[in-house]
Structures are given as structure tokens and as C-alpha cells.
Amino acid sequence: MENNITLYGASGHGKVIVDLVMACDFNIKAIIDDSPKVELLLGHLVTKTKDAKEDSLGNTIISIGNNKVRKRLSQMLKTDFATAIHPSATVSPFATIEEGTVVMAGAVINPEANIGKHCIINTNATIEHDANIEDFVHICPGVALAGNVSVGEGTQVGIGTSVIQGIKIGKWVTIGAGAVIINDIPDYAVVVGNPGKIIKYKQEND
């Protein structure tokens, strides 16, 4: 893969991606943002999107934490997407990680786990064997997913959540911090607590 990476997004999550990309010994070609709030991000110049030439982006990582925004941009941008895995992460050679996904420091991804496109596997998260993570998912810091867990498109699994083996979590679900998930979760549910309980459902376009 080309060593030069463009980052799309200069928010707080963008800082973490800058740090990740530098740890991977990639060169940051550019950082672009629709409405940048800073001129520099960890010492790197931020350019307004309108001033960047899309056909010159090259390998790109969408460095935005919002799952819906990542999906929209991934469909809009006409470019190749890079994958970045922190050198301190442990990723089985028998796991699969798709384009645009980032794996942060200390994360563990075990054999025959499948990670989709434009996912965030955040700091010290654990993805056990045979788990299936669909596109645009955010697995937050300290999450533990046991074996054979599936997570649907666009879902956010909150910081410190634990999910027992074999659980199926639907698409665009939001799971609150520290939840313990012992039952399957349907699409668009919002879940909190130990054990996790559904407190409401989101509309499809929320």
C-alpha cells in the first residue's frame, strides 16, 4: 500500500488517527475537514475540503467518529481507502479486516473474526474468535466481545461493554457505557445497564 495517507476529519477522533497513522510509519499527505476548527492538528496543517482536490486524495482514512457520517463520506468520496492497525494491537493472521477500518492501541482481534469496512476498533477492545463486525461499527475502548458475537452495520458498542458469546446485535444499535449484554438486541435499539435493557428505539434516520 502507498505510504502516504490523507485523513478526512480534524476533530478529537482525528487526533487519535493522526497518532495511529504516525505509529504505523505512514506519511500524512493531508488532513482535510469541511469546517475545520483548528489550523493545525498535532502539528499537521488542516485544509478545508473545498480547497482540496478530491482526485488527489490518494489512500484515505475517514477520521470521523460518527458512524453515519463515515458511511455517507465513504459513499461520496471517489478515492481508495486505507486501513491502519496500531503496532501494539494484536491481530490474528486468520482475522479479516476490510478497507477504511482503524484498529487502535492495545486492541486484540482473534482468529476468524471478520471486521467490515470503515469500522473503529478502539483502544484495548477485544474481539474474540469468529465474531462478525459489519461496516461502520464503532467498538469503543475497553469493550469485550466474546466468541461468535455478531454486530450489525453502524452500531456503537459503548466504552467498557461486555458481550457474552453467541450474541447477535442488530444494525444502528447504541449500547451505553459499561453495559453487560446477555440477550440478542434488535435493530435500532438503545440499550443500557447490567444486564442490558432496551430503553427505547431510534428512528431509522436518527
N, C-alpha and C positions, 0 to 999 in steps of 0.2 A: 504494500500500500504506500501511496505517496506520503512523504513525511510532513508535508505542510497541511495544516488544518485550519479551516475557518470556523469560528464559533458564531452562532446566531443567538444573541441574548446576552445582556450585560447586567443582569440582576445579581442577587445574592447567590442563587444557584450557579450563575455564570462564573462567580469567583471559584467555586469548588471545581468546575470543569476546567478553568484555566490551570488550577493546581494539578488536576488529574493529567491533563494533556502534557504539562511540563514534566511530570513524573514519568510519563511514558516516552520522554525524549522526542516528542513531536515538536515541530516549529509552528507557532501560531501565526498564520498568514494574515488573518484579520479577525477582528471582533466587530460584529455589526448589531445594531439594535434599532427598532423602529423609532423609539423615543428615549434615547439614552439620557440617564440622569447623571452620568459621570463622563468625563473626558478620557480618563484612564481607568483600567481595571487591572489591578495588581501589576501596574507598570506598562500595560499594553494599551495602545490607542484604540478608542472606540469610535467607529464610524457610523453615521446614520445610514439606515438601509437605503434610502433614496439616493445616496451618494455612492453606493457600491454597485458594481456591475455584476448582475446575477450570473452571467455566463463565465465569470472569472472566479467564482467562489471555490471551485475545486472540492476536495473532500471536506464535508461539513458535519458538525455536530450541533444539533439544536439544543442550546444550553439554557433551556427554559423549563421550570419545574411543573408548570401547569400542563396536565395531560392532554386536555382538549386543544390547547394552543399548539403543542408539539404535533398532534395529529394534523391539524389544519395546515401548519407550515410544511410538514413532510409531503403533503399532497400538492402544495403550491409551488415549492421550490423545484427548479429543474437543475438538479445537481446530484453528485454522488454523495453518499453518507458514510462517515467513518464510524468505527467502533473503538472505544478506549477502555482498557482494563488496567486498573492501578497495579503496579508491580507487587504490592503487598497483598493483593487479593489471591485467593486460591481457587482456580477454575480447573475442573477435571477436563482432560483432553477428550473425554467422552460426552461432555456437555456441548450444547449448541447455542450460540449467541448470534442474533441477527443484526443487521446494519442499524446504525444510529444509536445503539444501546451503549450505556456507560455503566461501568462496574467500579464502585468506589473502594477506598482503602479498607482492608480487613474483611471484605466480603468473601463468602465461601459459596461456590456453586458446585454441586456434587454430580456424580455420573448420571448421564442420560436425562439431566434437566434440560429443558428447552426454553430459551428466553427469546421472546419476539423482538420486533423492531421498535426502536426509539423508547426503550424501557430505561428506567433508572433503578439500579440495584445499589442501594445506598450503603453508607458506612457500616461495617460489621453485620450486615444482613447475612442470613444463612438460607440457602435454597437447597433442600435435600434432594436425594435421588428421585428421578422420574417425575419431578414437578414440571408443570407446563404453565408458562407465563406468557400470556398473549401480548399483542402490541400495545404500546403507550401506557404500560403499567408503571406505577411507582411503588417499589418496595422500600419503605422508609428505614432509617437507621435502626439497627438492633432487632429487626424483625426475624423471627424463626419460622420457616415453613418446613413442616415435616415431609416425609416421602409421599409421592403420588398426589400432592396438592395441585389443583388447577386454579388459575386466576384469570378471569376474563378481561377483555380489552378495556383499557382506560381506568382500571380500578386503582385506588390508592389504599395501601395497607399501612396504617399509621405506626408511628415510632414505637418500638418495643412490643409489637403484637406477636402472639404465639398462635400458630395454627396446627392442629393435630393432623395426623396422617389421613390421606384419602379425601380430604375436604374439597368440595367444589364451590368456588366463589365466582359469582356472576360478573357481568360486564358493568363498568362505570359504577361500581360499588365504592363507598367510602367507609373505611374502618378506622375508628378512633384510636388514639394512642393507648397502648397497654392492654388492648382487648385480648381475650382468650377465645378463640374460635373453635367450637366443638361440633357445630352443625353446619350443613351447607347453607349458602347465602344466595338469594335470588338477585337478578339484575336490578341495578339502581337503588339498592338498599343502603341505608345509613345505619351502621352498627357500632355500638359502644359496649364496654363493660366486660366483666368476668363473672359468669360466661357471657359471651357476646349476645346482645339482644338487638333486634331491629327496632329503631325508634321512629323511622319514617322512610318514605321512598322519595327519591328525586324524580322530577320530570325528565324525560329523555334529553331535552335540550338545556337542562340546568348546567 
